[in-house]
């Protein structure tokens, strides 16, 4: 069932649209009758017609859709109120300190980190550990997204281990630009790709809601990294092929796409997926992706 869809600015993705898009990713598509209730998915290019079934719409891959959406919202920001341009790292850190000083509910962070072969700038838009710990001390939680390459390096977990409180880190293959968001009220994003000493401070509610919607989509698709995974009991019976399928499931691929990627028929792929669901005691596609990451099977050799 699709959540009721209200009117809103065409550039933004509403909660009903976010839920419908997630459902389309998890199920591989959305029926036209359901999609017509969330028109923002059409306006934002998040759905496209199936080549063989005129009543079915397929979801645009997040790696393609989300950068396009972020570009549109940046254009929207340029003409919006509630936006402050911060020039200089000292001014950025001061503004973040003010925003974080009273935050007591949640700190959301997207930290793409280092691309393979790249280097991390010594100074960039990032959350200082004391600021993050302050949010945690006031009863809040911290959720961080970073690239999957962080699974094989120490910086991401090492950055979180000193923190005391409700801290989670998840990974994805691709992420949009950096984001720091306090209490779903104040966000900080880079002002451009070429400089790390210019940022935007955002307080406009519609823009904040949009950024939260993007974060939640990515979070649902991401694989848990920290706290450390709880390994499955030995002898779980999961094969190397099933681990490969598990990795593709966490990327949001449909049964058909998984079968094509691994050169097997769809029926065989679904048999393997059913085995994974049984072993992990999963009752839905969304839950299966989460349990795969939590189980630690992706860290075993494939």
HUSUL-V882449 format. One record per pair of residues at least 24 apart in sequence whose C-alpha atoms are under 6 Angstrom apart, sorted by sequence separation. I is the first residue (numbers start at 1). J is the second residue. D is the distance in Angstrom with one decimal. If there is no record, write none. Layout:
i = (I	I)
j = (J	J)
d = (D	D)
This chain:
i = (31	32	145	147	148	31	141	142	143	144	145	146	147	148	30	141	143	145	147	30	29	29	136	29	104	103	5	25	104	106	108	110	112	24	104	105	106	107	108	109	110	111	112	104	106	250	172	171	170	171	170	170	170	169	169	168	240	112	232	231	229	230	231	229	111	229	110	110	224	109	223	224	109	108	124	108	107	107	106	105	103	89	88	87	87	86	86	86	85	84	84	83	83	82	82	82	13	12	28)
j = (55	56	169	171	172	56	166	167	168	169	170	171	172	173	56	167	169	171	173	57	57	58	165	59	135	135	38	59	138	140	142	144	146	59	139	140	141	142	143	144	145	146	147	140	142	289	222	222	222	223	223	224	225	225	226	226	302	175	295	295	294	295	296	295	178	296	178	179	293	179	293	294	180	180	196	181	181	182	183	183	183	197	197	197	198	198	199	200	200	200	201	201	202	202	203	204	210	210	254)
d = (5.8	5.7	5.8	5.1	4.9	4.7	4.8	4.8	5.0	4.7	5.1	5.0	5.0	5.0	5.8	6.0	5.9	5.6	5.4	5.2	5.4	4.4	5.5	6.0	5.2	5.7	5.7	6.0	5.0	5.0	6.0	5.7	4.8	5.8	5.9	4.0	4.9	4.7	5.1	4.6	4.8	5.0	5.3	4.8	5.8	5.1	5.2	5.2	5.5	5.2	5.1	4.3	5.0	5.4	4.8	5.4	4.7	6.0	5.7	5.0	4.9	5.4	5.2	5.7	5.2	5.2	5.0	4.9	5.2	5.4	4.7	5.8	4.7	5.8	5.0	5.0	5.7	4.9	4.9	5.4	5.8	5.1	4.8	6.0	4.6	5.6	5.1	5.9	4.8	5.7	5.0	5.7	4.8	5.9	5.0	4.8	5.9	5.9	5.0)
